[in-house]
Amino acid sequence: MTTNAQRRPRQTDTSYLDRPDDAAARLLLTVEQAAGRLNVGRSTAYGLVQSGQLESVTVGRLRRIPADAIAGFVDSLRRARA
């Protein structure tokens, strides 16, 4: 039997998910990964998804952001500014 002291702490750092070799091949990103690419916080990214400004899809019970949706979002920001 393991005790709480013997268990490993839960890892919350997801920076290992955005390795350069893997990042270009990903079609779907987590909301946290999309937030990292946009340089915004997690809550802001979820707000963009909830408002419909940032496209998302569900895969089973998971919420994912298509990689090309990030470029589309940035393009829409540029068009709105012009």
Backbone as JSON Lines, residues from 0, in Angstrom:
{"i":0,"aa":"M","n":[0.85,-1.18,0.0],"ca":[0.0,0.0,0.0],"c":[0.89,1.24,0.0]}
{"i":1,"aa":"T","n":[0.51,2.24,-0.81],"ca":[1.27,3.48,-0.85],"c":[0.58,4.54,-0.02]}
{"i":2,"aa":"T","n":[1.37,5.37,0.57],"ca":[0.83,6.49,1.33],"c":[0.92,7.74,0.5]}
{"i":3,"aa":"N","n":[0.27,8.79,0.95],"ca":[0.33,10.06,0.23],"c":[1.75,10.57,0.08]}
{"i":4,"aa":"A","n":[2.59,10.32,1.07],"ca":[3.98,10.79,1.02],"c":[4.77,10.05,-0.07]}
{"i":5,"aa":"Q","n":[4.36,8.83,-0.41],"ca":[5.07,8.05,-1.4],"c":[4.61,8.35,-2.83]}
{"i":6,"aa":"R","n":[3.46,8.93,-2.98],"ca":[2.94,9.23,-4.31],"c":[3.67,10.41,-4.92]}
{"i":7,"aa":"R","n":[3.83,10.36,-6.21],"ca":[4.47,11.46,-6.92],"c":[3.47,12.59,-7.07]}
{"i":8,"aa":"P","n":[3.91,13.85,-6.94],"ca":[3.0,14.97,-7.13],"c":[2.53,15.03,-8.58]}
{"i":9,"aa":"R","n":[1.33,15.49,-8.77],"ca":[0.77,15.6,-10.11],"c":[1.51,16.69,-10.87]}
{"i":10,"aa":"Q","n":[1.92,16.36,-12.08],"ca":[2.67,17.32,-12.89],"c":[1.7,18.23,-13.63]}
{"i":11,"aa":"T","n":[1.85,19.53,-13.44],"ca":[0.96,20.48,-14.1],"c":[1.67,21.27,-15.2]}
{"i":12,"aa":"D","n":[2.97,21.12,-15.31],"ca":[3.71,21.82,-16.35],"c":[3.5,21.09,-17.67]}
{"i":13,"aa":"T","n":[2.87,21.77,-18.64],"ca":[2.6,21.14,-19.93],"c":[3.56,21.62,-21.01]}
{"i":14,"aa":"S","n":[4.64,22.28,-20.65],"ca":[5.57,22.79,-21.65],"c":[6.19,21.67,-22.46]}
{"i":15,"aa":"Y","n":[6.27,20.47,-21.89],"ca":[6.84,19.35,-22.62],"c":[5.97,18.95,-23.81]}
{"i":16,"aa":"L","n":[4.72,19.39,-23.85],"ca":[3.82,19.04,-24.95],"c":[4.11,19.83,-26.22]}
{"i":17,"aa":"D","n":[4.77,20.96,-26.1],"ca":[5.03,21.81,-27.26],"c":[6.48,21.73,-27.72]}
{"i":18,"aa":"R","n":[6.96,20.51,-27.84],"ca":[8.31,20.34,-28.37],"c":[8.31,20.78,-29.83]}
{"i":19,"aa":"P","n":[9.37,21.42,-30.3],"ca":[9.41,21.91,-31.68],"c":[9.11,20.84,-32.72]}
{"i":20,"aa":"D","n":[9.61,19.6,-32.52],"ca":[9.39,18.56,-33.51],"c":[7.94,18.1,-33.55]}
{"i":21,"aa":"D","n":[7.23,18.18,-32.44],"ca":[5.84,17.74,-32.38],"c":[4.86,18.86,-32.72]}
{"i":22,"aa":"A","n":[5.21,20.09,-32.43],"ca":[4.26,21.2,-32.54],"c":[3.77,21.39,-33.97]}
{"i":23,"aa":"A","n":[4.64,21.26,-34.95],"ca":[4.24,21.49,-36.34],"c":[3.31,20.39,-36.84]}
{"i":24,"aa":"A","n":[3.39,19.2,-36.29],"ca":[2.6,18.07,-36.76],"c":[1.22,18.0,-36.13]}
{"i":25,"aa":"R","n":[0.97,18.76,-35.09],"ca":[-0.32,18.66,-34.39],"c":[-1.43,19.33,-35.18]}
{"i":26,"aa":"L","n":[-2.52,18.62,-35.36],"ca":[-3.7,19.18,-36.0],"c":[-4.64,19.79,-34.98]}
{"i":27,"aa":"L","n":[-4.7,19.18,-33.79],"ca":[-5.58,19.65,-32.73],"c":[-4.76,19.97,-31.5]}
{"i":28,"aa":"L","n":[-5.08,21.1,-30.87],"ca":[-4.37,21.55,-29.68],"c":[-5.33,21.61,-28.5]}
{"i":29,"aa":"T","n":[-4.79,21.46,-27.31],"ca":[-5.6,21.73,-26.13],"c":[-5.81,23.23,-26.03]}
{"i":30,"aa":"V","n":[-6.75,23.64,-25.22],"ca":[-6.98,25.07,-25.04],"c":[-5.74,25.72,-24.43]}
{"i":31,"aa":"E","n":[-5.06,25.03,-23.55],"ca":[-3.85,25.56,-22.93],"c":[-2.74,25.74,-23.97]}
{"i":32,"aa":"Q","n":[-2.6,24.79,-24.89],"ca":[-1.59,24.92,-25.94],"c":[-1.93,26.07,-26.88]}
{"i":33,"aa":"A","n":[-3.21,26.21,-27.21],"ca":[-3.64,27.32,-28.06],"c":[-3.38,28.65,-27.37]}
{"i":34,"aa":"A","n":[-3.64,28.71,-26.07],"ca":[-3.36,29.93,-25.3],"c":[-1.88,30.26,-25.36]}
{"i":35,"aa":"G","n":[-1.04,29.25,-25.26],"ca":[0.41,29.46,-25.35],"c":[0.83,30.02,-26.69]}
{"i":36,"aa":"R","n":[0.24,29.5,-27.76],"ca":[0.58,30.0,-29.09],"c":[0.09,31.42,-29.31]}
{"i":37,"aa":"L","n":[-1.04,31.76,-28.69],"ca":[-1.57,33.11,-28.82],"c":[-0.97,34.09,-27.82]}
{"i":38,"aa":"N","n":[-0.18,33.58,-26.89],"ca":[0.4,34.4,-25.83],"c":[-0.66,35.06,-24.96]}
{"i":39,"aa":"V","n":[-1.7,34.31,-24.65],"ca":[-2.75,34.79,-23.74],"c":[-2.9,33.76,-22.63]}
{"i":40,"aa":"G","n":[-3.61,34.13,-21.6],"ca":[-3.84,33.22,-20.5],"c":[-4.89,32.17,-20.82]}
{"i":41,"aa":"R","n":[-4.92,31.15,-19.99],"ca":[-5.86,30.05,-20.14],"c":[-7.3,30.53,-20.08]}
{"i":42,"aa":"S","n":[-7.61,31.39,-19.14],"ca":[-8.98,31.9,-18.99],"c":[-9.4,32.71,-20.21]}
{"i":43,"aa":"T","n":[-8.48,33.49,-20.75],"ca":[-8.78,34.26,-21.95],"c":[-9.08,33.34,-23.12]}
{"i":44,"aa":"A","n":[-8.28,32.28,-23.25],"ca":[-8.49,31.33,-24.34],"c":[-9.85,30.64,-24.21]}
{"i":45,"aa":"Y","n":[-10.21,30.23,-23.0],"ca":[-11.52,29.62,-22.8],"c":[-12.64,30.61,-23.11]}
{"i":46,"aa":"G","n":[-12.44,31.88,-22.77],"ca":[-13.42,32.91,-23.09],"c":[-13.6,33.09,-24.59]}
{"i":47,"aa":"L","n":[-12.49,33.04,-25.33],"ca":[-12.56,33.14,-26.79],"c":[-13.31,31.96,-27.39]}
{"i":48,"aa":"V","n":[-13.09,30.78,-26.83],"ca":[-13.81,29.59,-27.29],"c":[-15.29,29.72,-26.98]}
{"i":49,"aa":"Q","n":[-15.6,30.12,-25.77],"ca":[-17.0,30.22,-25.35],"c":[-17.76,31.27,-26.18]}
{"i":50,"aa":"S","n":[-17.09,32.36,-26.54],"ca":[-17.75,33.41,-27.32],"c":[-17.84,33.06,-28.81]}
{"i":51,"aa":"G","n":[-17.14,32.02,-29.22],"ca":[-17.16,31.63,-30.62],"c":[-16.11,32.32,-31.48]}
{"i":52,"aa":"Q","n":[-15.3,33.16,-30.88],"ca":[-14.26,33.85,-31.65],"c":[-13.14,32.91,-32.06]}
{"i":53,"aa":"L","n":[-12.89,31.9,-31.25],"ca":[-11.87,30.9,-31.54],"c":[-12.57,29.56,-31.73]}
{"i":54,"aa":"E","n":[-12.45,29.01,-32.92],"ca":[-13.12,27.76,-33.26],"c":[-12.6,26.62,-32.4]}
{"i":55,"aa":"S","n":[-13.5,25.74,-32.0],"ca":[-13.1,24.55,-31.25],"c":[-13.98,23.39,-31.68]}
{"i":56,"aa":"V","n":[-13.49,22.19,-31.42],"ca":[-14.23,20.98,-31.72],"c":[-14.2,20.09,-30.48]}
{"i":57,"aa":"T","n":[-15.15,19.18,-30.41],"ca":[-15.12,18.2,-29.33],"c":[-14.72,16.86,-29.9]}
{"i":58,"aa":"V","n":[-13.85,16.19,-29.19],"ca":[-13.44,14.84,-29.52],"c":[-13.78,14.0,-28.29]}
{"i":59,"aa":"G","n":[-14.86,13.29,-28.38],"ca":[-15.36,12.59,-27.2],"c":[-15.81,13.63,-26.18]}
{"i":60,"aa":"R","n":[-15.16,13.66,-25.05],"ca":[-15.48,14.65,-24.01],"c":[-14.44,15.76,-23.96]}
{"i":61,"aa":"L","n":[-13.51,15.78,-24.9],"ca":[-12.41,16.73,-24.89],"c":[-12.67,17.91,-25.81]}
{"i":62,"aa":"R","n":[-12.26,19.08,-25.41],"ca":[-12.36,20.3,-26.22],"c":[-10.99,20.53,-26.84]}
{"i":63,"aa":"R","n":[-10.94,20.65,-28.17],"ca":[-9.69,20.87,-28.87],"c":[-9.83,22.02,-29.86]}
{"i":64,"aa":"I","n":[-8.71,22.67,-30.13],"ca":[-8.65,23.81,-31.05],"c":[-7.9,23.34,-32.29]}
{"i":65,"aa":"P","n":[-8.52,23.4,-33.48],"ca":[-7.76,23.09,-34.69],"c":[-6.61,24.08,-34.87]}
{"i":66,"aa":"A","n":[-5.44,23.57,-35.24],"ca":[-4.26,24.43,-35.36],"c":[-4.49,25.57,-36.33]}
{"i":67,"aa":"D","n":[-5.21,25.31,-37.43],"ca":[-5.44,26.38,-38.4],"c":[-6.46,27.42,-37.91]}
{"i":68,"aa":"A","n":[-7.21,27.1,-36.87],"ca":[-8.16,28.06,-36.3],"c":[-7.43,29.22,-35.62]}
{"i":69,"aa":"I","n":[-6.23,28.97,-35.15],"ca":[-5.45,30.03,-34.5],"c":[-5.07,31.09,-35.53]}
{"i":70,"aa":"A","n":[-4.6,30.63,-36.69],"ca":[-4.26,31.59,-37.76],"c":[-5.5,32.34,-38.23]}
{"i":71,"aa":"G","n":[-6.63,31.65,-38.31],"ca":[-7.88,32.3,-38.7],"c":[-8.31,33.35,-37.7]}
{"i":72,"aa":"F","n":[-8.12,33.07,-36.43],"ca":[-8.46,34.03,-35.38],"c":[-7.6,35.28,-35.5]}
{"i":73,"aa":"V","n":[-6.31,35.09,-35.7],"ca":[-5.39,36.23,-35.83],"c":[-5.74,37.04,-37.08]}
{"i":74,"aa":"D","n":[-6.08,36.36,-38.17],"ca":[-6.49,37.07,-39.39],"c":[-7.74,37.9,-39.16]}
{"i":75,"aa":"S","n":[-8.69,37.36,-38.4],"ca":[-9.92,38.12,-38.11],"c":[-9.62,39.35,-37.27]}
{"i":76,"aa":"L","n":[-8.64,39.26,-36.37],"ca":[-8.24,40.42,-35.59],"c":[-7.63,41.5,-36.49]}
{"i":77,"aa":"R","n":[-6.83,41.04,-37.45],"ca":[-6.21,41.99,-38.4],"c":[-7.26,42.68,-39.26]}
{"i":78,"aa":"R","n":[-8.23,41.91,-39.75],"ca":[-9.28,42.5,-40.59],"c":[-10.12,43.5,-39.81]}
{"i":79,"aa":"A","n":[-10.41,43.2,-38.55],"ca":[-11.22,44.09,-37.73],"c":[-10.48,45.41,-37.45]}
{"i":80,"aa":"R","n":[-9.19,45.33,-37.4],"ca":[-8.38,46.51,-37.1],"c":[-8.24,47.42,-38.31]}
{"i":81,"aa":"A","n":[-8.3,46.84,-39.5],"ca":[-8.1,47.62,-40.73],"c":[-9.3,48.46,-41.11]}
